[in-house]
Amino acid sequence: DYDRQIVEEVTASIEAKGLQQPLCLGVDADGGVYLTDGHHRALALMNLRVRHFHFQWFRITGRRARIEHTPFPYEL
């Protein structure tokens, strides 16, 4: 499969060079957390059993979203 090949390539890249681009998470008004960018990277990190990784996040509010620079609300 095409996606499986991509995940294998991304896994090899992360293993060799580390995560070069952070994942992007969106948080909605109800506290739901969604992976909005980096699906192949997320699968590669799971394959490598990586428990801690860099990410950016934003609040999903109405018609706009912006990257947050405040700490992630881990209490979600």
C-alpha distances in whole Angstrom, upper triangle without the diagonal:
4,6,5,6,9,10,11,13,14,15,17,19,20,21,23,24,24,23,24,24,25,23,25,26,28,31,32,36,36,34,30,28,25,22,22,21,18,16,13,17,18,15,15,19,18,17,20,22,24,26,28,26,28,27,29,30,32,34,33,36,37,36,35,33,34,33,35,37,39,38,35,36,35,37,35
4,6,5,6,9,10,11,12,14,16,17,18,20,21,22,22,21,22,21,22,21,23,24,26,29,31,35,35,33,30,27,24,21,20,18,16,14,11,15,16,14,14,18,18,17,20,22,23,26,27,25,26,25,27,28,30,32,31,34,35,33,33,31,32,30,33,35,37,36,33,35,34,37,34
4,5,5,6,9,10,10,12,14,15,16,18,20,21,20,18,19,18,19,17,19,21,23,26,28,31,31,29,26,23,20,17,17,15,13,10,8,11,13,10,11,15,15,14,17,19,20,22,23,22,23,22,23,25,26,28,28,31,32,31,30,28,29,27,30,32,33,32,30,31,30,33,30
4,5,5,6,9,10,10,12,14,15,16,18,20,19,18,20,19,20,19,21,22,25,28,30,33,33,31,27,25,22,19,19,17,14,12,9,12,13,10,10,14,13,12,15,17,18,21,23,21,23,23,25,26,28,30,30,33,34,34,33,30,31,29,32,33,35,33,30,32,31,33,31
4,5,5,6,9,10,11,12,14,15,17,18,18,18,19,19,20,19,22,24,27,30,32,36,35,33,30,27,24,21,21,18,15,14,10,12,14,12,11,15,15,13,15,18,20,23,24,22,23,23,26,27,30,32,32,35,36,35,34,32,32,30,32,34,36,34,32,34,33,36,33
4,5,5,6,8,10,10,12,14,15,16,16,15,16,15,17,16,18,21,23,27,29,33,33,31,28,24,21,18,18,15,12,11,7,9,12,10,9,13,14,13,15,18,18,21,22,19,20,20,22,24,26,29,28,32,33,32,31,28,28,27,29,30,32,31,29,31,30,33,31
4,5,5,6,9,10,10,12,14,15,14,13,15,15,16,14,17,19,22,25,27,31,31,29,25,22,19,16,17,14,11,9,5,7,9,7,6,10,10,9,11,14,15,17,18,17,18,18,21,22,25,27,27,31,33,32,30,28,28,26,28,29,30,29,27,29,27,30,28
4,6,5,6,9,10,10,12,14,14,14,16,17,18,17,20,22,25,28,31,35,34,32,29,25,23,19,20,18,14,13,9,10,12,9,7,11,12,9,11,14,15,18,20,18,20,21,23,25,28,31,31,35,36,35,34,31,31,29,31,32,33,31,29,31,30,33,31
4,5,5,6,9,10,11,12,13,13,14,15,17,17,20,22,26,29,31,35,35,33,30,26,24,20,20,17,14,13,10,10,13,11,9,12,14,12,12,16,16,20,20,18,19,20,23,25,28,31,31,35,36,35,33,31,30,28,30,31,32,31,29,32,31,34,32
4,5,5,6,8,10,10,10,9,10,11,13,13,16,19,22,25,28,32,32,29,27,23,21,17,17,14,11,11,7,6,10,9,6,9,12,10,11,14,14,17,17,15,16,16,19,21,24,27,28,31,33,32,30,27,27,24,26,27,29,27,25,28,27,30,29
4,5,5,6,9,10,9,9,12,13,14,14,18,20,23,26,29,33,32,30,27,23,21,18,19,16,12,12,9,7,9,8,5,7,9,7,7,11,11,14,15,14,16,17,20,22,25,28,29,33,35,34,32,29,28,26,27,28,29,27,25,28,26,30,28
4,6,5,6,9,9,11,12,14,16,17,21,23,27,29,33,36,36,33,31,27,25,21,22,19,15,15,12,11,13,12,8,10,13,10,9,13,13,17,18,16,18,19,22,25,28,31,32,36,38,37,35,32,31,28,30,30,32,30,28,31,29,33,32
4,5,5,6,7,8,9,11,14,15,19,21,25,28,31,35,35,32,30,26,24,20,21,17,14,15,12,10,13,13,9,11,14,12,11,15,14,17,17,15,16,17,20,23,26,30,31,34,36,35,33,30,28,26,27,27,29,28,27,30,28,32,31
4,5,5,4,5,7,10,11,13,16,19,23,26,29,32,32,29,27,24,22,18,19,16,13,14,11,8,11,11,8,8,11,11,9,12,10,14,13,11,12,14,18,21,24,27,29,32,35,34,31,28,27,24,25,25,26,25,23,26,25,28,28
4,6,6,8,11,13,15,16,20,22,26,28,32,35,35,32,30,26,25,21,23,20,16,17,14,11,13,13,9,9,12,10,8,11,10,14,14,13,15,17,21,24,27,30,32,35,38,37,35,31,30,27,28,28,29,27,26,28,27,30,30
4,6,9,11,14,16,18,22,24,28,31,34,38,38,34,33,29,27,24,25,21,18,19,16,14,16,16,12,13,16,14,11,15,14,17,17,15,16,19,22,25,29,32,34,37,40,39,36,33,31,28,29,29,30,29,28,31,29,33,32
4,7,7,11,13,16,19,22,26,29,32,36,36,33,31,27,26,22,23,20,16,18,16,13,15,16,13,13,16,15,13,16,14,17,16,13,14,17,19,23,26,30,31,35,37,36,34,30,28,25,26,25,27,26,25,29,27,31,31
4,6,9,10,13,16,19,23,25,29,32,33,29,28,24,23,19,20,17,14,16,14,11,13,14,11,10,13,14,11,13,11,13,12,10,10,13,16,20,23,27,29,32,35,34,31,28,26,22,23,23,24,22,22,25,24,27,27
4,6,7,9,13,16,19,22,25,29,29,26,24,21,19,16,17,14,11,13,12,8,10,12,10,9,12,13,11,13,10,12,11,8,8,10,13,16,20,23,25,28,31,30,27,24,22,19,20,20,21,20,19,22,21,25,24
4,7,10,13,16,20,23,26,29,30,27,26,22,20,17,17,14,11,14,13,10,12,15,13,12,16,17,15,17,14,16,14,10,9,11,13,16,19,23,25,28,30,29,26,23,21,18,19,19,21,20,20,23,23,27,26
4,7,9,13,16,19,23,26,27,24,23,19,17,14,13,10,8,12,12,9,11,14,13,12,16,17,16,18,15,16,14,10,8,8,10,13,16,20,21,24,27,25,23,19,17,14,16,16,19,18,18,21,21,25,24
4,6,10,13,16,19,23,24,21,19,16,14,11,11,9,8,11,12,9,10,13,13,11,14,16,16,16,13,14,11,8,5,4,6,10,13,17,18,22,24,24,21,17,15,12,14,14,16,15,14,17,17,21,20
4,7,10,13,17,20,21,18,16,12,11,7,8,6,5,8,10,7,7,11,12,10,13,15,15,16,13,13,12,8,7,5,6,8,11,15,16,19,22,21,19,16,15,12,13,15,16,15,13,16,16,19,18
4,7,10,13,17,18,15,14,10,8,6,6,5,7,9,12,10,10,14,15,14,16,18,19,19,16,16,14,11,9,6,5,5,8,11,12,16,18,18,15,12,11,9,11,13,14,14,12,14,15,18,16
4,7,10,13,14,12,10,7,5,5,6,7,9,11,14,13,11,14,16,15,16,19,20,19,17,16,14,12,11,7,6,5,7,9,10,14,16,17,14,11,11,9,10,13,14,13,10,12,12,15,13
4,7,10,11,9,8,6,5,6,6,9,12,13,17,16,14,18,20,19,19,23,23,22,20,19,18,16,14,11,9,6,5,6,6,10,13,13,11,8,9,9,10,13,14,13,11,11,13,15,12
4,7,8,6,6,5,6,9,10,13,15,16,20,19,17,20,22,21,21,25,25,24,22,20,19,17,16,13,11,7,6,5,6,9,12,14,12,10,11,11,10,14,13,13,10,9,11,12,9
4,5,5,5,7,8,11,12,15,18,18,22,22,20,22,25,24,24,27,28,27,25,23,22,21,20,16,14,11,9,6,5,7,9,12,11,10,12,13,13,16,16,16,13,12,14,14,11
4,6,7,10,12,15,16,19,22,22,26,26,23,26,29,27,27,31,32,30,28,26,25,24,23,19,17,14,11,8,7,7,9,13,13,12,14,15,14,18,16,17,14,12,15,14,11
4,6,9,12,15,16,20,22,22,26,26,23,25,28,27,26,30,31,29,27,25,24,24,23,20,19,15,14,10,10,11,13,16,16,15,17,18,17,20,18,18,15,12,14,12,9
4,6,10,13,15,18,20,20,24,23,20,23,25,23,23,27,28,25,24,21,21,20,20,17,16,12,12,9,10,11,14,17,16,15,16,16,15,18,16,15,12,9,10,9,6
4,7,10,12,15,17,17,21,20,17,20,23,21,20,24,25,23,22,20,20,19,19,16,15,12,12,10,10,12,15,17,16,15,16,16,16,19,18,16,13,11,12,12,8
4,7,9,12,14,14,17,17,14,17,19,18,17,21,22,20,19,17,16,16,15,12,12,9,10,9,10,13,16,17,16,14,15,14,14,17,16,15,11,10,10,12,8
4,6,9,11,11,14,14,12,14,17,16,16,19,21,20,19,17,17,16,15,12,12,9,10,10,10,13,16,16,16,13,14,14,15,18,18,17,13,13,14,15,12
4,6,7,7,11,11,9,11,14,13,14,17,18,18,16,16,15,13,13,10,10,9,11,12,12,16,18,18,17,14,15,13,15,17,18,17,14,15,15,17,14
4,7,8,11,12,11,13,16,16,17,19,21,21,19,19,18,15,14,11,10,9,10,11,11,14,16,16,14,12,13,12,14,17,18,18,15,17,18,20,17
4,6,9,9,9,12,13,14,15,18,19,19,18,18,17,14,13,10,10,10,12,14,14,17,19,18,16,14,14,12,15,17,19,19,16,19,19,22,20
4,6,5,6,9,10,10,12,14,15,16,15,16,15,12,11,10,11,12,14,17,17,21,23,22,20,17,17,15,17,19,21,20,17,20,20,23,21
4,5,5,6,9,10,11,12,14,15,15,16,16,14,14,12,14,14,16,19,18,22,24,23,22,19,20,18,20,22,23,22,19,21,21,23,21
4,5,5,6,9,10,11,12,14,14,16,16,14,15,14,16,17,20,22,22,26,27,26,25,22,22,21,23,24,26,24,22,24,23,26,24
4,5,5,6,9,10,10,12,11,13,13,10,11,11,13,15,18,21,22,25,27,27,25,22,21,19,21,22,23,22,20,22,21,24,23
4,5,5,6,9,10,10,9,11,11,10,11,10,13,14,17,20,20,24,26,26,24,21,21,19,20,21,22,20,18,20,18,21,19
4,5,5,6,9,10,10,12,14,12,14,14,17,18,21,23,23,27,29,29,27,25,25,22,24,25,26,24,21,23,21,24,22
4,5,5,6,9,9,12,13,12,14,14,17,19,22,25,26,29,32,31,29,26,26,23,25,26,27,25,22,24,23,26,24
4,5,5,6,5,8,9,8,11,12,16,18,21,23,25,28,31,31,29,25,25,22,23,23,24,22,19,22,20,23,22
4,5,5,6,8,10,11,14,15,18,19,22,24,25,29,31,32,30,27,27,24,25,25,26,23,21,22,20,22,21
4,5,8,11,13,13,16,17,21,22,26,28,29,32,35,35,33,30,30,27,28,29,29,27,24,26,23,26,25
4,5,9,11,12,15,17,20,22,26,28,29,33,36,36,34,31,30,27,27,28,28,26,23,25,23,26,25
4,6,9,11,14,16,20,22,25,27,28,32,35,35,33,30,29,26,27,27,27,24,22,23,20,23,22
4,6,7,11,13,17,19,22,25,26,30,33,33,31,28,27,24,23,23,24,21,19,21,18,21,21
4,7,10,12,16,17,21,23,25,28,32,32,30,27,26,22,22,22,21,18,16,18,15,18,18
4,7,10,13,15,19,21,23,27,30,31,28,24,23,20,19,18,18,15,14,16,13,17,17
4,7,10,13,16,19,22,25,28,28,26,22,20,17,17,16,17,14,13,16,14,18,18
4,7,10,14,17,20,23,26,26,23,19,17,14,14,13,14,12,11,15,14,18,18
4,7,10,14,16,19,22,22,19,16,14,11,11,11,12,11,10,13,13,16,16
4,7,11,13,16,19,19,16,12,10,7,7,8,10,10,9,12,13,17,16
4,7,10,13,16,16,13,10,8,6,6,8,9,9,7,10,12,14,13
4,6,9,12,13,10,6,5,5,5,9,10,11,9,11,13,15,14
4,6,10,11,9,6,7,8,7,11,11,12,10,10,13,15,12
4,7,8,7,5,8,10,11,14,15,16,14,14,16,17,14
4,6,6,6,9,12,12,16,16,18,16,15,18,19,16
4,6,8,11,15,16,19,20,21,20,19,22,22,20
4,7,10,14,16,19,20,22,21,21,24,25,22
4,7,10,12,16,17,19,18,19,22,23,21
4,7,9,13,14,16,15,16,19,20,18
4,6,9,12,14,13,15,18,20,19
4,7,9,11,11,14,16,19,18
4,6,8,8,11,14,16,16
4,7,9,11,14,17,17
4,6,9,12,14,15
4,6,8,11,12
4,6,9,9
4,5,6
4,5
4
